[in-house]
Amino acid sequence: MIYKDDPALIRSFLEDTSNIKTGHTPGVYFPESIEDVSELLRENAGTGKRFVISGNGTGTTGGRIPFGDLVIAMEKLDRIDAPLQRNGDQAVMTVKAGVLLEDVQKKAESSGWLYPPDPTEKLCFIGSTIANNSSGARTYKYGPTRDHIARITVVLAGGDILDIPRGKYRAGKDGMFRIDLALTGRLEFNVPGYTLPLTSKHNAGYYSSDGMDLIDLFIGSEGTLGVIVEADLLLVPAPEKTISCLVYFPSLDDLFDFVQKAKRKTGGVDPGALEFFDPNSLDFIRRVYTEVPEETAGAVYFEQETTMDKEDEQLEAWFELMESSNALTEESWVALDADEQRAMKAFRHELPAQVNEWIGTQPESKISTDMAVPDDAFAELYHFYRSTCEKHGFRYIIFGHIGNSHVHLNILPSSHDEFKTAKALYRDFVKKAVDLGGTLSAEHGIGKLKAGYLVSMFGDEGIREMARIKKAFDPNLVLNIGNLIPEHYYRAC
Ligand SMILES: Cc1cc2nc3c(=O)[nH]c(=O)nc-3n(C[C@H](O)[C@H](O)[C@H](O)COP(=O)(O)OP(=O)(O)OC[C@H]3O[C@@H](n4cnc5c(N)ncnc54)[C@H](O)[C@@H]3O)c2cc1C
């Protein structure tokens, strides 16, 4: 197995997109097989060495950043098999963890299938998206990554290789998992007693439900329980056609009314994605796309899968809905073919590009939220974000997955004082979202950056329950320490 410790060659492994700059490591291992990962962990068990798992570094929470840990880089585990049809409307594709999401999607599409999870960032590894239960615009229709994983293989901290097809390992009626491992013997632990928020997206802490499946514990566990090395992905038939549209509104009330009606499928519409841009986001996009109307309170991007036969009728249903919510129909943009849809995607991607360019000229990094709330609490969280930012005179944008009541607030500080104020307010945003029954993270996860906030959601006992599960899998505390669970909880359980 290749090992590199030349600082010039391993520098990139010290960062992700979280802006944490203090990572350091003695070196990076590049396993080329599942057995390499197992051997590495088995041989180092009991030596006190710690490891952090590295995907492609697009994570936003510092999860892959080492603080003295050795790095396990997943990039050489990059095999991708052809889709195998299971029945008329499902196929399975086996992939190793270091395959790029972009390549998974292309491979599926080339044979008429769709892998639905679509985080905005495509240059992430598939193993990381499973470890982080990643999601994107299509999650509104298809759910997060969790819903599209049929099997995973994991290497545990002691070197055991565990194959977990969905349905094989379930918690007993007493809430216990009991699993016999070849190398390290019997593993026993309780399903956490906490309940998860009633949001349609959630990615903060270990999953929990009565009689749960072990695979669901690993999905979203951010590499704290084992290294995901292989997975079977579930594919669905690619749609024959897609209607895409960007629609502007004169007022926020009209926009929210449209979203509510679309979610109720009023008039026969059936959205696959519902995404939001506030006026400040549109200001950034207007730097490049001057046609974005000035007099607008915001825009919604929607998508609907359709067929040649039904396209006209469904488009008509959307136009009626737009009219009924006073949309600025004349200024709106409908994309019905692949070229137009690519152009619309470029338009949407202009937002992060412009924001990042602007941030690059500023002395401070942005403060971003990733919270979601139950649908009936969305307007309250939105107005709280807005009024707090206006009160402090911040430059900010709000955008994202309004269909899942999950929008991102980005505060863009122009001074260190503003940065400090915004950072302090982050705790208020977490409290508000949790008080409204929401989640601290709907998709980006907790990593190292947000571990200190997780207790606001689950309380001390909830975090202790997670720490107990972590210690059952990893008694010597070897893997991804500092992620998700603040370290002092290991001493307290
Ligand atoms: C511009 C931008 C847009 C984004 N949009 C979205 C979005 O829409 N939705 C979304 O969900 N996320 C989004 N993200 C976040 C990010 O892309 C995802 O979290 C992604 O899953 C990270 O993949 P990666 O390969 O870069 O992982 P890394 O950053 O390298 O690692 C992320 C975490 O996963 C762990 N990990 C990696 N591989 C494994 C493995 N094989 N087994 C166990 N643990 C592992 C790491 O230890 C770390 O904790 C976005 C990021 C950016 C920069």
The ligand as a MOL file (V3000), in Angstrom:
LIG
                    3D

  0  0  0     0  0            999 V3000
M  V30 BEGIN CTAB
M  V30 COUNTS 53 58 0 0 0
M  V30 BEGIN ATOM
M  V30 1 C -20.2480 23.9190 -3.2760 0
M  V30 2 C -20.6880 22.7580 -2.4150 0
M  V30 3 C -21.9940 22.3310 -2.4830 0
M  V30 4 C -22.4310 21.2650 -1.6830 0
M  V30 5 N -23.7250 20.8780 -1.7940 0
M  V30 6 C -24.1630 19.8570 -1.0500 0
M  V30 7 C -25.5180 19.4360 -1.1770 0
M  V30 8 O -26.3020 19.9690 -1.9450 0
M  V30 9 N -25.9310 18.4130 -0.3930 0
M  V30 10 C -25.0810 17.7820 0.4840 0
M  V30 11 O -25.5330 16.8470 1.1640 0
M  V30 12 N -23.8030 18.1660 0.6280 0
M  V30 13 C -23.3150 19.1690 -0.1230 0
M  V30 14 N -22.0160 19.5700 0.0040 0
M  V30 15 C -21.1550 18.8920 0.9870 0
M  V30 16 C -20.2760 17.7410 0.4550 0
M  V30 17 O -20.1530 17.7700 -0.9340 0
M  V30 18 C -20.8070 16.3800 0.9040 0
M  V30 19 O -20.8200 16.3100 2.3090 0
M  V30 20 C -19.9920 15.1820 0.3630 0
M  V30 21 O -20.5980 13.9750 0.7760 0
M  V30 22 C -18.5450 15.1620 0.8210 0
M  V30 23 O -17.8260 14.2570 -0.0080 0
M  V30 24 P -16.2380 14.2030 -0.0650 0
M  V30 25 O -15.8340 13.0100 -0.8490 0
M  V30 26 O -15.6840 15.4830 -0.5440 0
M  V30 27 O -15.9150 13.9440 1.4740 0
M  V30 28 P -14.8480 14.5730 2.4720 0
M  V30 29 O -15.0330 16.0280 2.6430 0
M  V30 30 O -13.4900 14.1280 2.0990 0
M  V30 31 O -15.2940 13.8140 3.8100 0
M  V30 32 C -16.5320 14.0890 4.3990 0
M  V30 33 C -16.7250 13.1870 5.6120 0
M  V30 34 O -16.9780 11.8390 5.2120 0
M  V30 35 C -16.0730 10.9400 5.8540 0
M  V30 36 N -15.8010 9.8840 4.8870 0
M  V30 37 C -15.3120 10.0380 3.6390 0
M  V30 38 N -15.2390 8.8590 3.0170 0
M  V30 39 C -15.6910 7.9250 3.8920 0
M  V30 40 C -15.8520 6.5170 3.8200 0
M  V30 41 N -15.5480 5.8370 2.7120 0
M  V30 42 N -16.3160 5.8730 4.9120 0
M  V30 43 C -16.6400 6.5560 6.0230 0
M  V30 44 N -16.5100 7.8870 6.1430 0
M  V30 45 C -16.0400 8.5690 5.0810 0
M  V30 46 C -14.8640 11.7970 6.1790 0
M  V30 47 O -14.0950 11.2580 7.2340 0
M  V30 48 C -15.5360 13.1000 6.5540 0
M  V30 49 O -15.9920 13.0440 7.8710 0
M  V30 50 C -21.5390 20.6250 -0.7780 0
M  V30 51 C -20.2070 21.0490 -0.7270 0
M  V30 52 C -19.7810 22.1000 -1.5300 0
M  V30 53 C -18.3470 22.5100 -1.4590 0
M  V30 END ATOM
M  V30 BEGIN BOND
M  V30 1 1 1 2
M  V30 2 1 2 3
M  V30 3 2 2 52
M  V30 4 2 3 4
M  V30 5 1 4 5
M  V30 6 1 4 50
M  V30 7 2 5 6
M  V30 8 1 6 7
M  V30 9 1 6 13
M  V30 10 2 7 8
M  V30 11 1 7 9
M  V30 12 1 9 10
M  V30 13 2 10 11
M  V30 14 1 10 12
M  V30 15 2 12 13
M  V30 16 1 13 14
M  V30 17 1 14 15
M  V30 18 1 14 50
M  V30 19 1 15 16
M  V30 20 1 16 17
M  V30 21 1 16 18
M  V30 22 1 18 19
M  V30 23 1 18 20
M  V30 24 1 20 21
M  V30 25 1 20 22
M  V30 26 1 22 23
M  V30 27 1 23 24
M  V30 28 2 24 25
M  V30 29 1 24 26
M  V30 30 1 24 27
M  V30 31 1 27 28
M  V30 32 2 28 29
M  V30 33 1 28 30
M  V30 34 1 28 31
M  V30 35 1 31 32
M  V30 36 1 32 33
M  V30 37 1 33 34
M  V30 38 1 33 48
M  V30 39 1 34 35
M  V30 40 1 35 36
M  V30 41 1 35 46
M  V30 42 1 36 37
M  V30 43 1 36 45
M  V30 44 2 37 38
M  V30 45 1 38 39
M  V30 46 1 39 40
M  V30 47 2 39 45
M  V30 48 1 40 41
M  V30 49 2 40 42
M  V30 50 1 42 43
M  V30 51 2 43 44
M  V30 52 1 44 45
M  V30 53 1 46 47
M  V30 54 1 46 48
M  V30 55 1 48 49
M  V30 56 2 50 51
M  V30 57 1 51 52
M  V30 58 1 52 53
M  V30 END BOND
M  V30 END CTAB
M  END
